[in-house]
Amino acid sequence: MKIAIAGALCAALLAASVTAQAEVSPEDQIKLRKAGYSFMGWNMGKIKEQVIDETVSYNPDQVLAAANAISAISKSGMGALFGPGTETNVGDQVTRVKPEMFENTPDVITLSGDLTRAAENLVAAADEGDQSKVRTAFGEVGQTCKACHDKYRQK
């Protein structure tokens, strides 16, 4: 059942990506995806400060809000922002995506699904308020990000 749902979701995302690509220029696609990942990174940083580094007092409401933002971004359909013409720099928008990403759609879909599942686990842990569980789930999100960066992000 989960595989069927995942397949339907992937088909819907693909359909949405075709529509979105027709409406958003390649330059704007790069700009928007960079903004989305920056926002995700900012929210990861808020959790890291509170749960990993412990340089900021733990605030369960803030951690939950950040986890929800990360999860929402992971499910936002940002794959639509990797349309044709966005594998290289466009205008004043610089991209660090490796062109190989555009040739490995099944792997990218798998990596994207891994991020979504890890982000949902982070939300569940944050909702419980257990810092230890949040720490573990946060690490899993970080590993899913790293898996994609290692394969498809230029240094």
MILUMFI-362425 format. One record per residue: residue number from 1; residue in one letter; x, y, z of N, C-alpha, C in turn. Coordinates in pm, whole numbers, plus 50000, padded with zeros to 5 digits. Layout:
% MILUMFI-362425
     i   aa     n.u     n.v     n.w    ca.u    ca.v    ca.w     c.u     c.v     c.w
   NUM    a       X       Y       Z       X       Y       Z       X       Y       Z
...
This chain:
% MILUMFI-362425
     i   aa     n.u     n.v     n.w    ca.u    ca.v    ca.w     c.u     c.v     c.w
     1    m   50082   49881   50000   50000   50000   50000   50087   50126   50000
     2    k   50193   50128   50086   50281   50245   50092   50350   50269   49959
     3    i   50385   50162   49889   50452   50176   49759   50356   50238   49658
     4    a   50230   50197   49662   50130   50253   49570   50110   50402   49599
     5    i   50104   50437   49725   50088   50578   49763   50210   50658   49718
     6    a   50329   50603   49741   50453   50671   49700   50455   50689   49548
     7    g   50413   50587   49475   50408   50596   49329   50312   50703   49282
     8    a   50195   50708   49345   50097   50810   49309   50149   50949   49341
     9    l   50217   50961   49454   50274   51090   49493   50380   51133   49393
    10    c   50466   51041   49353   50570   51073   49255   50509   51118   49122
    11    a   50403   51050   49081   50336   51087   48956   50276   51227   48968
    12    a   50216   51256   49082   50158   51389   49103   50267   51496   49104
    13    l   50379   51466   49169   50490   51562   49172   50546   51585   49033
    14    l   50555   51479   48954   50606   51494   48818   50511   51580   48736
    15    a   50381   51556   48749   50284   51637   48677   50292   51782   48720
    16    a   50306   51804   48850   50318   51940   48902   50446   52005   48852
    17    s   50552   51927   48841   50679   51984   48798   50672   52031   48654
    18    v   50600   51958   48570   50586   51999   48431   50511   52132   48425
    19    t   50405   52145   48503   50329   52268   48507   50413   52382   48561
    20    a   50483   52357   48672   50563   52463   48734   50676   52508   48643
    21    q   50736   52415   48571   50847   52451   48483   50799   52543   48372
    22    a   50677   52522   48326   50625   52605   48219   50599   52747   48268
    23    e   50580   52765   48397   50544   52895   48452   50663   52971   48511
    24    v   50772   52904   48541   50884   52966   48610   51009   52951   48524
    25    s   51076   53063   48500   51196   53060   48417   51305   52978   48485
    26    p   51399   52924   48407   51510   52850   48468   51584   52933   48573
    27    e   51607   53060   48546   51677   53145   48642   51599   53155   48773
    28    d   51468   53173   48762   51386   53182   48883   51375   53047   48954
    29    q   51376   52937   48879   51374   52805   48943   51496   52789   49033
    30    i   51613   52827   48983   51735   52816   49063   51725   52907   49185
    31    k   51680   53028   49164   51666   53125   49274   51571   53072   49381
    32    l   51458   53019   49341   51358   52969   49435   51407   52846   49511
    33    r   51472   52754   49441   51518   52634   49513   51628   52668   49611
    34    k   51716   52763   49574   51819   52806   49668   51756   52869   49792
    35    a   51651   52947   49772   51581   53008   49885   51518   52901   49974
    36    g   51456   52801   49912   51394   52692   49989   51496   52616   50072
    37    y   51608   52583   50012   51710   52509   50086   51776   52597   50192
    38    s   51787   52726   50166   51841   52817   50268   51746   52823   50388
    39    f   51617   52829   50361   51518   52832   50470   51523   52701   50548
    40    m   51538   52590   50477   51550   52461   50545   51675   52461   50632
    41    g   51786   52508   50578   51910   52512   50653   51901   52599   50777
    42    w   51831   52711   50765   51813   52800   50879   51736   52728   50990
    43    n   51633   52654   50952   51556   52578   51051   51637   52463   51110
    44    m   51720   52399   51028   51810   52296   51081   51903   52358   51185
    45    g   51952   52479   51155   52041   52548   51247   51976   52578   51381
    46    k   51847   52615   51379   51777   52642   51504   51769   52517   51591
    47    i   51743   52404   51528   51737   52278   51605   51876   52241   51654
    48    k   51975   52254   51567   52113   52219   51604   52160   52298   51726
    49    e   52131   52428   51728   52173   52511   51841   52113   52462   51973
    50    q   51990   52414   51966   51918   52376   52089   51942   52231   52131
    51    v   51960   52143   52035   51963   52000   52067   52102   51938   52052
    52    i   52181   51986   51961   52314   51929   51938   52420   52011   52011
    53    d   52429   52139   51977   52531   52226   52037   52494   52268   52178
    54    e   52366   52278   52204   52311   52325   52333   52365   52463   52369
    55    t   52381   52549   52267   52424   52687   52290   52305   52779   52315
    56    v   52186   52727   52290   52062   52799   52312   51973   52707   52395
    57    s   51900   52764   52490   51810   52684   52574   51708   52611   52488
    58    y   51682   52488   52526   51585   52406   52455   51446   52465   52470
    59    n   51381   52490   52358   51245   52540   52355   51165   52444   52266
    60    p   51085   52356   52326   51014   52256   52247   50924   52314   52139
    61    d   50865   52430   52166   50778   52491   52064   50858   52537   51943
    62    q   50975   52595   51967   51060   52640   51856   51113   52521   51776
    63    v   51152   52416   51847   51202   52297   51778   51093   52234   51694
    64    l   50973   52226   51747   50861   52170   51671   50830   52257   51549
    65    a   50830   52388   51566   50804   52477   51453   50910   52459   51345
    66    a   51036   52448   51385   51144   52429   51288   51130   52293   51219
    67    a   51097   52190   51296   51079   52057   51237   50963   52057   51137
    68    n   50855   52125   51171   50741   52135   51079   50779   52208   50951
    69    a   50861   52313   50963   50906   52385   50844   50991   52295   50754
    70    i   51081   52220   50815   51166   52128   50738   51080   52023   50668
    71    s   50986   51968   50740   50897   51868   50681   50815   51928   50566
    72    a   50763   52047   50587   50683   52111   50482   50766   52135   50356
    73    i   50889   52178   50373   50976   52201   50258   51003   52069   50187
    74    s   51024   51962   50265   51054   51832   50203   50937   51781   50121
    75    k   50817   51829   50150   50696   51784   50079   50642   51890   49984
    76    s   50717   51996   49963   50665   52111   49889   50666   52095   49737
    77    g   50726   51991   49686   50735   51975   49542   50850   52053   49481
    78    m   50955   52076   49560   51069   52152   49509   51137   52083   49391
    79    g   51108   51957   49371   51163   51888   49254   51125   51958   49125
    80    a   51013   52030   49127   50970   52104   49009   51066   52216   48975
    81    l   51152   52254   49068   51246   52363   49046   51380   52314   48989
    82    f   51383   52188   48947   51501   52131   48882   51466   52099   48737
    83    g   51405   52195   48671   51360   52176   48534   51472   52191   48433
    84    p   51439   52166   48307   51537   52180   48199   51597   52321   48200
    85    g   51727   52324   48180   51798   52451   48176   51848   52497   48312
    86    t   51821   52419   48418   51866   52461   48551   51986   52379   48598
    87    e   52043   52299   48510   52158   52217   48548   52288   52296   48542
    88    t   52281   52418   48488   52398   52506   48482   52357   52645   48530
    89    n   52455   52731   48550   52427   52868   48591   52341   52936   48485
    90    v   52248   53019   48532   52161   53092   48441   52156   53238   48488
    91    g   52189   53330   48399   52188   53471   48438   52281   53492   48557
    92    d   52227   53555   48661   52310   53578   48779   52290   53469   48884
    93    q   52220   53363   48849   52195   53254   48944   52298   53142   48923
    94    v   52373   53117   49028   52475   53012   49026   52417   52889   49094
    95    t   52433   52775   49030   52385   52651   49089   52503   52559   49116
    96    r   52491   52481   49221   52596   52383   49253   52549   52241   49223
    97    v   52436   52227   49158   52387   52094   49127   52477   52031   49018
    98    k   52504   51903   49036   52580   51831   48934   52484   51789   48823
    99    p   52526   51800   48699   52438   51761   48588   52390   51615   48597
   100    e   52467   51528   48664   52428   51387   48677   52293   51372   48748
   101    m   52257   51470   48829   52130   51461   48900   52014   51451   48802
   102    f   52025   51519   48690   51917   51523   48592   51908   51394   48511
   103    e   52007   51307   48527   52009   51180   48455   51971   51063   48545
   104    n   51946   51088   48673   51921   50981   48770   51791   51004   48847
   105    t   51683   51029   48775   51555   51060   48838   51512   50956   48941
   106    p   51520   50826   48914   51476   50729   49016   51554   50743   49148
   107    d   51684   50764   49138   51765   50780   49259   51727   50908   49332
   108    v   51704   51015   49259   51667   51142   49320   51532   51129   49390
   109    i   51439   51059   49329   51308   51036   49391   51324   50958   49521
   110    t   51411   50858   49519   51438   50780   49641   51497   50870   49749
   111    l   51597   50949   49714   51660   51038   49811   51559   51139   49866
   112    s   51474   51190   49780   51372   51284   49822   51273   51219   49920
   113    g   51234   51096   49890   51146   51022   49981   51212   50996   50115
   114    d   51342   50968   50112   51416   50947   50237   51413   51074   50323
   115    l   51431   51189   50259   51427   51315   50332   51288   51338   50392
   116    t   51186   51313   50315   51050   51334   50364   51021   51245   50485
   117    r   51060   51118   50477   51038   51027   50591   51118   51071   50713
   118    a   51242   51110   50693   51326   51154   50805   51268   51282   50866
   119    a   51219   51373   50783   51160   51497   50834   51032   51469   50911
   120    e   50953   51373   50864   50831   51336   50938   50868   51274   51073
   121    n   50973   51195   51078   51020   51139   51205   51068   51249   51299
   122    l   51132   51351   51242   51178   51464   51323   51058   51537   51385
   123    v   50954   51556   51307   50833   51621   51359   50774   51538   51472
   124    a   50766   51407   51452   50711   51319   51556   50793   51327   51685
   125    a   50924   51326   51671   51011   51334   51789   50996   51470   51857
   126    a   50992   51576   51777   50977   51710   51833   50841   51725   51902
   127    d   50739   51662   51845   50606   51669   51905   50603   51602   52042
   128    e   50684   51499   52060   50696   51433   52190   50773   51520   52290
   129    g   50862   51604   52237   50942   51691   52323   51062   51625   52387
   130    d   51094   51504   52344   51207   51430   52400   51334   51468   52325
   131    q   51424   51543   52391   51545   51591   52326   51630   51479   52269
   132    s   51636   51367   52336   51715   51254   52287   51659   51203   52154
   133    k   51528   51191   52146   51466   51146   52020   51482   51250   51911
   134    v   51473   51377   51949   51492   51485   51851   51635   51479   51797
   135    r   51731   51458   51887   51872   51450   51847   51893   51339   51745
   136    t   51835   51223   51771   51849   51109   51680   51782   51138   51546
   137    a   51659   51189   51551   51585   51219   51428   51653   51330   51348
   138    f   51709   51428   51419   51782   51536   51352   51901   51479   51275
   139    g   51972   51387   51339   52086   51322   51272   52043   51248   51146
   140    e   51927   51185   51151   51876   51114   51033   51844   51212   50920
   141    v   51786   51327   50953   51759   51428   50850   51892   51474   50790
   142    g   51988   51501   50875   52120   51544   50827   52184   51441   50734
   143    q   52168   51314   50767   52225   51209   50682   52156   51202   50546
   144    t   52025   51228   50543   51956   51226   50413   52001   51345   50328
   145    c   52022   51459   50392   52073   51575   50318   52212   51543   50262
   146    k   52296   51488   50348   52433   51455   50309   52436   51354   50194
   147    a   52346   51257   50198   52343   51155   50092   52321   51219   49955
   148    c   52231   51314   49949   52205   51382   49822   52320   51476   49786
   149    h   52368   51551   49884   52480   51643   49857   52603   51568   49808
   150    d   52632   51455   49870   52750   51378   49829   52742   51334   49684
   151    k   52623   51301   49638   52606   51253   49501   52587   51365   49400
   152    y   52511   51467   49439   52461   51561   49337   52490   51708   49361
   153    r   52576   51739   49456   52609   51879   49482   52759   51901   49462
   154    q   52789   52002   49382   52929   52037   49361   52983   52107   49484
   155    k   53111   52095   49504   53177   52160   49620   53179   52309   49601
